[in-house]
């Protein structure tokens, strides 16, 4: 199971960062390789992005379903719609000692089915880079708004 985690301290008000995280449409466009997204309802979104899996580049379509959302955390499940890749993740906002909030992103993904033996080692490299790039982009965007 491929896992990635990345944290970034952001020099903005904590409630402003929490508001940014709650509004998925603001950060959905920041995923590396973003192609488009569709908000199905308050909890569900379809995300389509161009995945760079080493020698293979392909459009990946996943459904993000919110499991838990509160003032400081968003937890979600991912269901592969174009490929048998599933997982879960979260974004969490914590207040640091120096009063700046910290954004932490977590993502776990696992391939199943016929191509699992080939895809899971690729995901082991892909997922940590994806999380780092997304959290860094979210931090920049949240600080701008």
N, C-alpha and C positions, 0 to 999 in steps of 0.2 A: 504494500500500500504506500503510495507516494504521499509525502507530507511536506508542507512548507509553512514556515512562520516567519513573520517580519514585524518589527516594531519601529515606530518613528515618533519622536517628540515633535510637537507642533506648537508654535508660538501664537496660539489663538485662544479665545475663551472656550472652556470645556463645553458649554451648552451649544455653541456654534458648531463645534465638531460633531457633537451628538446629533444635531439637527441634520447635518450633512449626511451622516451615515444612515439615518432613517429614510432619507429620500433616495432610493435606489437609482432612480433615473439620472441623478446628478453624477454618480460614480460609475454607472454601467458603461458609459462611453469611454472610460479610462483604461479598461482592460487592454493589455497589449494585443494587437491584432484585431481590435474591435471592428466588426462589420455592421451590426445593427442589433437592436433589442426591441422587445415588445412587452409592455406591461399588461398582463392578463387581468390582474386584480391587485388589491392591496398587498397580497402575500406572494403572488406568483409572477415570475418574469421569465421570458425566453431570451437567452443571450446567444448571439452568434459571433464567433471570432475566428480569425485565421490562426490556427495553431502551428507553431514551428517546432516540429518533433524531430529535429536533427536533419536527416535526409528527406523527410516527408513533411510537406506543408499541406494542410487541408483545413477546410471550414469545419468547425465543430459547433454543434447546436446543443445547448443544455437548457434544462428547465431549472430555475432557482426557485425553491419553495421555502419561505420563511418558517422556521420552527418556533423561534422565540424572538421577540423584539421588545426591548424596553429602553429606558433613557440612555443607558450606557453600553448596550450590547445588541448585536443582530446575529442570530444563529440561523443557518440555512442548510438545506439538503440540495444536492445537485443530482439531476437525473439526465443521463445522456439520451438525447433524442436522435442524433445522427449516428452515434457510435455507442457500444455498450460500455460507457465510462460513467461511473457513479461516484459520489462522494458527499462530503459535507464541509462546512467551514463556518467562520465567524469573523466579525469585526468587533473589537472591544475598545472602549475609551476609558482610560484610567488617569487619575490626577497624580502627577509626580510630586516629589518632595519640593521641587523648585516652582510649583504652581502651574507649570506647563502641562497640558494634557498629552497623553501618549496614545497613539493609535496602534493596535496590534491586529494583524490579519493572520488567520490560520486557514489552511485548505488541505484536505485529504482527498485523493482521487485514486480509483482502482478500476482497471479494465477487466472485463470478463468476456467469456465467449471464445470464439475461434482465434482471435488475434491477441488474447491476453498475454501469452508468453512473450510476444514481441513488444506489445505496447507498455506493459508495466515497467520494464527497465527504462524506457524512454520517458515515461511519466516521472520516474525518480529524479531525472534531471530537469524536466520541464516545470513541474509544480513549484519547487522552491524559487526558481527565477520568476515565474508568473506572480507569485505572492509578493515578492520583493518589489517588482516593477509596479504592480498595482497599488500597494500601500504607499510607495514613494509618490506616485502620480496623484493619489487621493490626498496626501498631505499637502502637496503643492496647490491643488485645486481648492481645497478647503481653506487654506491660508489666503488665497486670492479673493474668494467670494465675500 
